Amino acid sequence: MNWDLILMGVMYSFAGTMHFIKPKVYLKVMPKFFKARTFLVYLSGAFEILLGIGLFFEYTRSLAAVGIILILVVFLSVHFNMLRGEKYAMKVPKWILIVRIPLQFILIWWAYLYI
């Protein structure tokens, strides 16, 4: 198993765990047009954990990578929402919010390598 695959699995598992530890942070950045936002925070966290773990097993790796890509595409709405203004940015500098957009596509490409 490659070091980058281990890193990706740990990264998504950790990120998913944070949804359960600090759910209010995720609720603040989630666009208001999503319904059942609290449920979605926990659901996305659970999926991130499961998909991160799924990367460690050869027979689930491809499916986990596809799931990660789908989640990253949905999460773009959060990143764009945070660019709407100070109220949504949670004191994150605008330049970081802008850099996160192309970073999201790099993460999508990285996951695509394991399909």
C-alpha positions as CSV (number, residue, x, y, z in Angstrom):
1,M,0.0,0.0,0.0
2,N,1.4,3.4,-1.0
3,W,2.1,6.1,1.6
4,D,-0.3,8.5,-0.2
5,L,-3.2,6.0,0.0
6,I,-2.5,5.6,3.8
7,L,-2.5,9.4,4.1
8,M,-5.7,9.7,2.2
9,G,-7.5,7.0,4.3
10,V,-6.3,8.6,7.6
11,M,-7.2,12.1,6.4
12,Y,-10.8,11.2,5.5
13,S,-11.3,9.1,8.6
14,F,-10.0,12.0,10.7
15,A,-12.2,14.5,8.9
16,G,-15.2,12.4,9.3
17,T,-14.5,11.9,13.0
18,M,-14.4,15.7,13.4
19,H,-18.0,15.9,12.2
20,F,-18.9,14.1,15.5
21,I,-16.5,16.0,17.7
22,K,-17.3,19.5,16.4
23,P,-20.6,19.3,14.6
24,K,-21.4,23.0,15.2
25,V,-18.5,24.0,13.0
26,Y,-19.8,22.1,10.1
27,L,-23.4,23.3,10.7
28,K,-22.2,26.9,10.5
29,V,-20.6,26.5,7.0
30,M,-23.4,24.3,5.5
31,P,-25.6,26.2,3.0
32,K,-29.1,26.9,4.4
33,F,-30.8,25.3,1.3
34,F,-29.8,21.9,2.6
35,K,-32.6,20.3,4.7
36,A,-31.9,18.3,7.9
37,R,-28.5,19.9,8.2
38,T,-27.6,18.3,11.5
39,F,-28.4,14.9,10.1
40,L,-26.3,15.6,7.0
41,V,-23.3,16.7,9.1
42,Y,-23.4,13.4,10.9
43,L,-24.2,11.4,7.8
44,S,-21.3,13.0,5.8
45,G,-19.0,12.4,8.8
46,A,-20.0,8.7,8.9
47,F,-19.5,8.3,5.2
48,E,-16.1,10.0,5.3
49,I,-15.0,7.6,8.0
50,L,-16.3,4.5,6.2
51,L,-14.8,5.7,2.9
52,G,-11.5,6.5,4.5
53,I,-11.4,3.0,6.0
54,G,-12.6,1.5,2.7
55,L,-9.4,2.8,1.0
56,F,-7.3,0.4,3.1
57,F,-8.8,-2.7,1.6
58,E,-8.2,-3.7,-2.0
59,Y,-11.7,-5.0,-2.6
60,T,-13.4,-1.8,-1.4
61,R,-10.8,0.7,-2.5
62,S,-12.3,1.6,-5.9
63,L,-15.8,2.0,-4.5
64,A,-14.4,4.1,-1.6
65,A,-12.6,6.4,-4.1
66,V,-15.8,6.9,-6.1
67,G,-17.6,7.8,-2.9
68,I,-14.9,10.2,-1.9
69,I,-15.2,11.9,-5.3
70,L,-18.9,12.3,-4.9
71,I,-18.6,13.7,-1.4
72,L,-16.0,16.2,-2.6
73,V,-18.3,17.3,-5.4
74,V,-21.1,17.9,-2.9
75,F,-18.7,19.7,-0.5
76,L,-17.9,22.2,-3.3
77,S,-21.3,23.8,-2.3
78,V,-19.9,24.4,1.2
79,H,-16.7,26.0,-0.2
80,F,-18.6,28.3,-2.5
81,N,-21.1,29.2,0.3
82,M,-18.2,30.3,2.5
83,L,-17.1,32.7,-0.2
84,R,-20.4,34.6,0.0
85,G,-19.1,36.9,2.7
86,E,-17.8,37.3,6.3
87,K,-21.0,35.9,7.8
88,Y,-20.3,32.5,6.1
89,A,-16.5,32.5,6.1
90,M,-16.0,31.8,9.8
91,K,-13.1,34.2,10.0
92,V,-11.1,32.2,7.4
93,P,-9.2,34.6,5.2
94,K,-10.7,35.0,1.7
95,W,-7.5,33.9,0.0
96,I,-7.6,30.5,1.8
97,L,-11.2,30.1,0.8
98,I,-10.3,30.8,-2.8
99,V,-7.3,28.4,-2.7
100,R,-9.6,25.6,-1.4
101,I,-11.6,25.5,-4.6
102,P,-8.7,24.2,-6.9
103,L,-7.5,22.1,-3.9
104,Q,-10.9,20.3,-4.0
105,F,-10.2,19.4,-7.6
106,I,-6.8,18.1,-6.7
107,L,-8.3,15.9,-4.0
108,I,-10.9,14.6,-6.6
109,W,-8.0,13.8,-9.0
110,W,-6.1,12.1,-6.1
111,A,-9.1,9.9,-5.3
112,Y,-9.6,9.2,-9.0
113,L,-6.2,7.6,-9.1
114,Y,-7.5,4.7,-7.0
115,I,-10.7,3.9,-9.0
